[in-house]
Amino acid sequence: MFGGRSSEHPISIRSAKSVRQAIDPDRFEVVLLGVGYDGAWHLHSAATMERLERDAAAGAERRVVPVGAEGRLELRTEDGTRVATVDLALPILHGPGGEDGTFQGFLETVGVPYVGSGVLGSSVGMDKDVQKRLLREAQIPVVPFVAAGRSGWERGRDSVRRRALELGLPVFVKPANLGSSVGIRKVKGEAELDAAIDHAFAFDTKVVVEKGVDAREIECAVLGNEEPEASVLGEIIPGEEFYSYEDKYSSASKSRLVIPAPLDETLATSMRALAVRAFQVTECLGMARVDFFLERATSRVFVNELNTIPGFTSISMYPKLWEASGLPYRELLSRILELALQRHERRSRR
């Protein structure tokens, strides 16, 4: 399942295309289900999916309606004709409406097993404010931050501005419920703050302002349910001042991924353990990518955020980290599908 109504729609298509090409055809029959910007569901072929990546308005083979039936998802045309049946869902829907628990809630309601975190873990993973507060409560270090809702900003800009500036400049201003660095701005001067907050509010109803730290960006892939495992660590060397949307996805990007990250073994071991702990504290299941800041001056480690549906493009860190850990892309996909089935079977026995 790919696409969705969020601004991360194009990234979702790229991820799903990579998954379709890599999944084991001897074990799995793939149904390509695209969710449009308008929320409509379309059944795709490989050919129409290729066109979608070039043109978001490209037509699909047919529009379908999802119907839950005996633990499966039946896809029917609008006249009621069944055209496909889904036994197991693999949501590659980045951002709100697909990664935030809403889609997972639908799949729970119809009783279809699905990959990744449940409703709670997905919603916590999406909301940077709530996630950071949970991590902080568990004494997992996070960068100092403040959050503000749209109504609070409209009623009292001075109060929000004061709390943000108390963090010390520079700060990063982010939509609370988006990924892929969409809507993020780095603020170096007080005069830039209002515009950055207004920009973030164009994407969400809540904004997070974080203290900027001079840090290396380290990432860890976590895989599993009750007994999750952590991959080797990787480091992102941004090609720009910070790892922006363009730096992540532009063909002209100069960013680099270094795997394994050049770290002291003791530090790497403690960070991998912290990744697993953060995964469990935030109620993640199946898979997640844990992003760290490693402060250059002090070597202090901060958990930046967890991503419950990490990118699965050919250049994405999550599959690359597991490949470096001895689990190739195709086997990784089989493993996350198996974990989804195992969790569903255990819950069905209750």
Backbone torsions as a table, in degrees:
resi	resn	phi	psi	omega
1	MET	NA	129.4	-172.1
2	PHE	-148.0	173.2	-179.2
3	GLY	94.7	-113.3	178.5
4	GLY	94.0	175.1	-172.9
5	ARG	-96.7	0.0	-176.2
6	SER	-88.1	172.4	178.5
7	SER	-70.5	-8.9	177.7
8	GLU	-90.3	11.7	179.8
9	HIS	-50.1	-49.8	-178.5
10	PRO	-62.4	-36.5	179.0
11	ILE	-66.8	-37.8	177.9
12	SER	-60.3	-41.2	179.3
13	ILE	-63.3	-42.7	178.4
14	ARG	-61.3	-44.8	179.7
15	SER	-61.3	-47.5	-177.5
16	ALA	-64.1	-36.5	177.2
17	LYS	-61.6	-43.5	178.4
18	SER	-63.8	-41.7	179.3
19	VAL	-63.0	-45.0	-179.3
20	ARG	-59.1	-40.3	-177.6
21	GLN	-72.0	-27.8	-173.3
22	ALA	-97.8	-20.4	-173.2
23	ILE	-64.7	148.6	-175.4
24	ASP	-72.1	109.3	-177.1
25	PRO	-71.8	-16.5	178.0
26	ASP	-78.5	-17.4	-177.9
27	ARG	-109.4	-28.5	-170.7
28	PHE	-132.5	135.1	171.5
29	GLU	-98.1	119.5	-170.6
30	VAL	-92.7	130.4	171.0
31	VAL	-109.8	125.3	-177.8
32	LEU	-97.8	111.7	-175.2
33	LEU	-119.5	111.3	-178.8
34	GLY	-100.2	136.6	175.0
35	VAL	-105.4	120.7	-176.2
36	GLY	-78.1	169.5	175.7
37	TYR	-58.2	-26.7	179.8
38	ASP	-87.6	1.6	180.0
39	GLY	87.8	-5.6	178.9
40	ALA	-73.5	147.1	-179.5
41	TRP	-99.5	135.5	180.0
42	HIS	-132.3	137.3	173.7
43	LEU	-85.3	130.4	-176.4
44	HIS	-117.2	157.0	165.8
45	SER	-103.8	173.0	176.5
46	ALA	-59.9	-35.5	-177.8
47	ALA	-68.6	-45.4	-179.5
48	THR	-70.2	-28.9	176.6
49	MET	-66.5	-39.2	177.1
50	GLU	-61.3	-41.4	179.8
51	ARG	-66.5	-35.2	179.9
52	LEU	-60.8	-37.8	-178.4
53	GLU	-65.0	-31.6	178.7
54	ARG	-84.9	-29.2	-174.7
55	ASP	-149.0	109.3	-176.3
56	ALA	-62.0	-19.8	-179.4
57	ALA	-92.0	2.5	-178.5
58	ALA	-61.2	141.6	-176.9
59	GLY	-72.4	148.8	175.6
60	ALA	-97.3	172.9	179.1
61	GLU	-63.6	-46.0	179.4
62	ARG	-162.6	152.1	174.7
63	ARG	-85.9	138.9	-177.2
64	VAL	-129.6	161.6	177.6
65	VAL	-118.4	127.1	179.9
66	PRO	-80.5	135.9	178.7
67	VAL	-134.0	123.7	176.9
68	GLY	-76.2	134.5	-178.6
69	ALA	-153.1	107.1	173.4
70	GLU	54.0	48.5	176.8
71	GLY	77.0	11.5	176.2
72	ARG	-124.6	167.3	175.4
73	LEU	-115.2	112.6	177.1
74	GLU	-91.7	134.2	176.9
75	LEU	-105.5	119.6	-175.6
76	ARG	-122.9	150.9	172.3
77	THR	-72.5	169.9	-175.2
78	GLU	-66.8	-16.6	175.7
79	ASP	-90.6	4.9	175.5
80	GLY	96.1	-0.6	180.0
81	THR	-74.5	126.9	178.9
82	ARG	-77.2	128.4	-178.7
83	VAL	-117.3	-15.2	178.6
84	ALA	-163.9	154.1	175.8
85	THR	-128.2	131.7	-178.3
86	VAL	-108.5	124.2	178.4
87	ASP	-96.3	-22.7	-175.0
88	LEU	-151.9	128.6	-175.7
89	ALA	-102.3	136.2	174.8
90	LEU	-118.9	88.9	-179.7
91	PRO	-72.6	119.5	171.2
92	ILE	-116.3	55.1	-176.1
93	LEU	-109.2	99.8	-178.0
94	HIS	-81.1	139.5	172.9
95	GLY	90.7	-175.8	-177.9
96	PRO	-58.0	145.5	179.7
97	GLY	85.5	-4.1	179.7
98	GLY	-145.5	-29.8	-176.1
99	GLU	-113.0	-4.4	-169.5
100	ASP	-102.1	11.4	178.5
101	GLY	101.4	-17.3	-178.3
102	THR	-69.3	-46.5	178.9
103	PHE	-67.6	-38.9	178.0
104	GLN	-62.8	-37.1	177.1
105	GLY	-63.5	-39.2	176.3
106	PHE	-61.3	-45.7	-178.9
107	LEU	-66.1	-35.3	174.5
108	GLU	-62.5	-41.8	-177.0
109	THR	-62.4	-40.3	-179.4
110	VAL	-89.7	-2.9	174.0
111	GLY	76.8	27.3	-179.2
112	VAL	-96.1	126.5	175.8
113	PRO	-62.8	145.1	-177.8
114	TYR	-147.1	156.0	-178.8
115	VAL	-79.6	142.2	170.9
116	GLY	98.8	-172.3	-175.4
117	SER	-66.9	157.0	177.4
118	GLY	-78.3	-164.7	-175.6
119	VAL	-61.9	-48.4	-177.1
120	LEU	-66.5	-52.1	-178.7
121	GLY	-60.5	-36.8	179.8
122	SER	-67.9	-43.7	-178.8
123	SER	-68.2	-38.9	176.6
124	VAL	-64.7	-41.1	-179.8
125	GLY	-63.4	-29.1	-177.0
126	MET	-81.6	-35.8	-173.9
127	ASP	-91.1	104.0	-175.6
128	LYS	-61.9	-33.4	179.4
129	ASP	-66.2	-54.8	-178.7
130	VAL	-62.5	-42.5	-179.9
131	GLN	-59.0	-46.5	-178.1
132	LYS	-66.3	-35.6	178.2
133	ARG	-67.1	-38.5	176.7
134	LEU	-65.5	-43.3	178.4
135	LEU	-62.5	-43.5	179.8
136	ARG	-63.0	-40.0	177.8
137	GLU	-61.3	-33.7	178.9
138	ALA	-85.3	9.3	179.2
139	GLN	62.7	31.5	171.1
140	ILE	-94.1	124.5	-171.3
141	PRO	-67.1	131.1	173.6
142	VAL	-128.9	155.9	177.4
143	VAL	-66.3	138.7	177.0
144	PRO	-53.6	139.4	-175.4
145	PHE	-152.4	165.0	169.2
146	VAL	-136.3	156.0	178.8
147	ALA	-128.2	153.3	178.8
148	ALA	-147.9	139.5	173.5
149	GLY	-88.1	163.7	-177.7
150	ARG	-59.0	-42.7	-178.3
151	SER	-65.6	-38.6	177.5
152	GLY	-63.6	-37.8	178.2
153	TRP	-67.7	-40.5	-179.1
154	GLU	-70.6	-33.0	-178.6
155	ARG	-82.6	-33.6	-172.2
156	GLY	-146.4	71.2	-179.7
157	ARG	-60.0	-36.8	-177.4
158	ASP	-61.1	-41.6	-179.0
159	SER	-66.0	-45.9	179.4
160	VAL	-64.4	-42.9	-179.4
161	ARG	-61.8	-42.6	-179.4
162	ARG	-63.5	-46.2	-179.8
163	ARG	-62.7	-37.4	-179.9
164	ALA	-67.6	-42.6	-177.5
165	LEU	-71.6	-24.7	176.9
166	GLU	-64.2	-19.5	176.8
167	LEU	-68.9	-25.5	-175.9
168	GLY	93.3	136.5	179.4
169	LEU	-84.2	148.8	2.5
170	PRO	-79.3	161.4	173.0
171	VAL	-130.3	159.3	172.8
172	PHE	-109.4	132.2	179.1
173	VAL	-109.4	126.9	-172.8
174	LYS	-136.4	145.4	164.2
175	PRO	-62.2	138.8	-175.9
176	ALA	-70.2	-25.4	-171.0
177	ASN	-125.3	47.6	174.6
178	LEU	-140.2	163.8	176.4
179	GLY	-128.2	-164.3	178.1
180	SER	57.2	22.5	178.5
181	SER	62.5	21.7	177.7
182	VAL	-70.2	131.1	174.2
183	GLY	79.2	6.9	-176.7
184	ILE	-89.1	138.2	173.0
185	ARG	-134.3	143.7	173.0
186	LYS	-93.9	128.1	-177.0
187	VAL	-110.3	118.8	-179.4
188	LYS	-103.0	-23.0	-178.7
189	GLY	-130.0	151.0	-176.4
190	GLU	-57.1	-33.6	-177.5
191	ALA	-67.2	-18.5	-177.3
192	GLU	-88.8	-12.0	-167.6
193	LEU	-66.4	-49.0	-176.2
194	ASP	-58.7	-44.0	-178.6
195	ALA	-63.8	-38.1	179.5
196	ALA	-66.9	-40.3	178.6
197	ILE	-67.9	-43.2	177.0
198	ASP	-60.1	-40.3	178.8
199	HIS	-62.5	-44.5	179.8
200	ALA	-64.7	-36.5	178.9
201	PHE	-68.7	-14.1	174.1
202	ALA	-68.7	-16.7	-176.3
203	PHE	-111.6	-14.0	-173.4
204	ASP	-158.3	167.1	177.2
205	THR	-96.1	0.0	177.7
206	LYS	-140.1	141.8	-176.8
207	VAL	-126.2	143.2	175.6
208	VAL	-114.1	134.0	174.3
209	VAL	-114.7	123.1	-176.5
210	GLU	-115.9	144.9	173.7
211	LYS	-65.0	131.9	176.6
212	GLY	-76.8	133.7	176.2
213	VAL	-124.4	144.1	175.8
214	ASP	-80.5	99.5	-169.1
215	ALA	-143.2	155.1	168.2
216	ARG	-80.5	147.7	179.8
217	GLU	-103.7	112.7	-176.7
218	ILE	-115.6	139.2	-178.8
219	GLU	-128.9	151.0	-179.1
220	CYS	-137.3	136.6	176.7
221	ALA	-98.1	132.5	179.7
222	VAL	-117.7	140.0	-174.8
223	LEU	-139.3	130.6	175.3
224	GLY	138.6	174.8	176.7
225	ASN	-108.8	-98.1	-178.1
226	GLU	-71.0	-27.0	-178.6
227	GLU	-125.4	71.8	-175.6
228	PRO	-68.7	153.7	178.4
229	GLU	-121.1	150.9	179.8
230	ALA	-108.5	142.6	177.6
231	SER	-80.0	-179.8	166.2
232	VAL	-64.1	164.6	-179.6
233	LEU	-93.6	150.9	175.0
234	GLY	-126.6	155.9	178.8
235	GLU	-120.4	138.2	174.8
236	ILE	-98.7	125.7	173.2
237	ILE	-105.6	98.6	-175.5
238	PRO	-61.7	146.8	175.3
239	GLY	-88.8	-10.8	178.0
240	GLU	-119.9	-170.6	-178.1
241	GLU	-63.3	-34.4	170.3
242	PHE	-143.9	171.2	-171.8
243	TYR	-80.7	81.7	-174.7
244	SER	-81.6	175.0	176.9
245	TYR	-57.8	-47.1	-179.1
246	GLU	-64.2	-38.3	-179.9
247	ASP	-67.2	-29.3	179.8
248	LYS	-77.3	-40.7	-165.3
249	TYR	-120.4	-11.3	-178.9
250	SER	-72.2	142.4	177.0
251	SER	-65.7	-19.2	179.6
252	ALA	-92.9	5.5	-176.9
253	SER	-61.0	141.7	176.4
254	LYS	-106.0	9.8	178.7
255	SER	-69.1	154.8	180.0
256	ARG	-132.0	147.4	172.4
257	LEU	-107.8	127.5	179.5
258	VAL	-113.2	114.7	-177.3
259	ILE	-132.2	124.5	-5.3
260	PRO	-74.0	156.9	179.1
261	ALA	-65.9	137.7	178.5
262	PRO	-74.0	91.2	-177.4
263	LEU	-133.8	153.1	170.8
264	ASP	-58.1	137.9	-174.0
265	GLU	-61.0	-37.8	179.2
266	THR	-64.5	-43.0	178.7
267	LEU	-65.1	-43.6	-179.8
268	ALA	-61.1	-40.8	179.8
269	THR	-63.7	-42.9	-179.4
270	SER	-68.0	-34.9	178.9
271	MET	-69.6	-37.5	177.2
272	ARG	-64.8	-40.7	177.6
273	ALA	-65.9	-37.8	178.1
274	LEU	-66.9	-34.8	177.3
275	ALA	-62.4	-43.9	178.8
276	VAL	-64.6	-41.6	-179.8
277	ARG	-64.3	-43.6	178.4
278	ALA	-63.1	-38.6	176.5
279	PHE	-57.8	-43.8	-177.9
280	GLN	-75.2	-39.8	-179.3
281	VAL	-61.1	-37.4	-177.0
282	THR	-92.2	13.5	173.8
283	GLU	62.8	34.8	176.6
284	CYS	-76.6	155.1	175.9
285	LEU	-143.6	150.2	174.6
286	GLY	80.4	-72.2	-175.7
287	MET	-155.2	153.9	171.0
288	ALA	-169.8	153.6	172.1
289	ARG	-107.7	129.9	-179.8
290	VAL	-106.8	123.4	-177.3
291	ASP	-105.0	132.2	-178.2
292	PHE	-116.5	154.3	161.8
293	PHE	-108.4	130.7	174.4
294	LEU	-114.4	102.5	-173.9
295	GLU	-63.2	129.2	-173.1
296	ARG	-66.2	-43.7	-172.9
297	ALA	-73.1	-32.0	-171.8
298	THR	-116.5	-13.2	-173.2
299	SER	63.7	18.1	174.3
300	ARG	-70.8	143.8	-178.4
301	VAL	-107.3	130.9	174.6
302	PHE	-123.5	140.0	169.3
303	VAL	-81.9	120.2	178.5
304	ASN	-79.7	-56.2	178.0
305	GLU	-168.8	164.7	173.1
306	LEU	-112.6	139.8	179.6
307	ASN	-117.1	112.6	-172.9
308	THR	-81.7	-19.6	169.7
309	ILE	-125.7	81.4	-177.2
310	PRO	-67.9	161.5	178.0
311	GLY	-60.1	142.5	178.3
312	PHE	-123.7	26.3	175.7
313	THR	-73.2	172.8	-178.5
314	SER	-64.5	-19.5	-179.3
315	ILE	-106.8	6.7	-174.9
316	SER	-73.9	147.1	-175.9
317	MET	-67.9	-39.8	-173.5
318	TYR	-56.5	-56.8	178.4
319	PRO	-65.0	-32.5	178.9
320	LYS	-64.8	-39.0	179.6
321	LEU	-64.7	-40.8	179.7
322	TRP	-72.2	-33.5	175.6
323	GLU	-62.0	-41.2	177.6
324	ALA	-68.1	-20.5	179.1
325	SER	-91.8	3.1	176.5
326	GLY	100.0	10.7	-179.6
327	LEU	-120.4	99.2	-177.7
328	PRO	-62.6	161.1	-174.5
329	TYR	-52.5	-50.8	-177.6
330	ARG	-61.7	-42.5	179.3
331	GLU	-68.3	-34.2	176.8
332	LEU	-62.1	-44.2	178.8
333	LEU	-62.4	-43.5	177.2
334	SER	-60.7	-38.9	-177.9
335	ARG	-66.2	-43.4	-178.2
336	ILE	-69.0	-30.5	175.9
337	LEU	-69.4	-41.0	177.4
338	GLU	-62.8	-41.6	178.8
339	LEU	-61.4	-38.2	178.6
340	ALA	-64.1	-43.1	179.6
341	LEU	-66.3	-42.0	179.7
342	GLN	-60.6	-45.3	179.9
343	ARG	-63.4	-42.2	-179.4
344	HIS	-64.4	-41.3	-179.8
345	GLU	-65.9	-40.2	178.4
346	ARG	-64.7	-42.8	179.8
347	ARG	-67.4	-33.3	-178.2
348	SER	-69.3	-20.4	-178.5
349	ARG	-83.6	-7.5	-177.5
350	ARG	-63.4	NA	NA
